[in-house]
Amino acid sequence: MMRRLVLVSLMLLAVSGVNAMQDKKAKEILQKVSENTRSFESLSVDFIFTMENEEMAIHEENDGSIQLKGQKYLVNLPDIGIKVYSDGISIWNYMVDGNQVTISSVDADGGELMNPSSLFSIYEKGFNSEYVGEKSIEGKQFHEIELYPGEDEYDVSKVSLLIDKSAMMINSATLYGTDGNLYGIKINDMKTDVGLPDDYFEFNAAEYNDIEIIDFR
């Protein structure tokens, strides 16, 4: 379950800076998306998360949401029963099943990779980018860009991004896992500058009766 959450975190966003080999056009588009996204103080995104494995006849589809403010975030996957809070220093992983929260520091829990905003800079972290071309879906125009890991640390062979040409924002992402699974994120709704207070990203154990707290900090 946690590995699945890490994959969601990797897929939810997009880009700035260049440390790996970059296709020139892909680089320019990714930088524009990054600049556009980072111009907002906060983001609230509703999405659909899917996992497919044709060989095993698996198709899962779950609704989710994420709120972002700088390095702070809250990921909610109600269908799976997971909430993940981070104030940029600590991470709270709350499991509805079992009424349990596990607390760790950002650095100890994978740091940047656990931060869902990492997809905004994923291609800095050993990924090469390639511009595939333009695609039209239901009358809307998109840029398609593929990211390829230069190393094996991410357990993925490719990440495919569709970027809305008019909004210059990510519309969807597909991650090809080395485990044979295909993970997808489709953004349904995005609100910007939603005015979230800092304590919104802190887990309050007092709101839960008989909660089990496991603190690794």
C-alpha positions, 0 to 999 in steps of 0.5 A: 500500500505504501509503495502504491502511495509513493507511486501516486506521489511521483505521478501527481505533478511536474518540473524545473531545472535540468540535470539529465539529458533533455529533449530541447522542446520537452525541456522548454515545455516542462519549464513553462509548466513548472513556472506556471505551477510554481506561480500559485501559492497553493493547489487543490487537485481532484484526480482518478488513480488507476492501476492495471495489470493485463496479465493478472486481469487487474483493473483498479480505479480510485478517486483521490485528492491532493492539496499543496502549499510549498513543501506541505501537502495532504494526500487523501485516497478515501477508497483505499483508506489512506491519508498522508499529511506533511508539514514539510518536516514530518510525515503522518501516514494515517490508515483508516483500517486499523485507526493507525498513524505512522509518523516519520521525518521527511528526510527519513521517509524518502524526502523528495520522493515522498513529496508529491510535488516531486513530479514537478521536478522529477526529470531533475532526478535522473530522468531523461525527457523526450517530446513525443508530439501533439495529441487531440482528445475530445477536442482538446490539444495536448503535448505528450512528453515521456520521461525515462529514468537514467537509473533503476532506483525508481522501479519504473521504465517510463513516465508519460505526461499529457500537458494541456496546451492552453493551460500549460498544466499537467492533465494526466500521467501514466507510469510504467512500473517494472513490476508489470503494473501500469499506474495512471493519474487523471486530473479531474479538477484543479483549483489554485490559490485556495488559501490553506492555513499551515496547520491544515497539513498537520495531523491532529491525533486528538480528533481520533478516538483510540488511535494507535500512534507509531512515531519513528522520529 
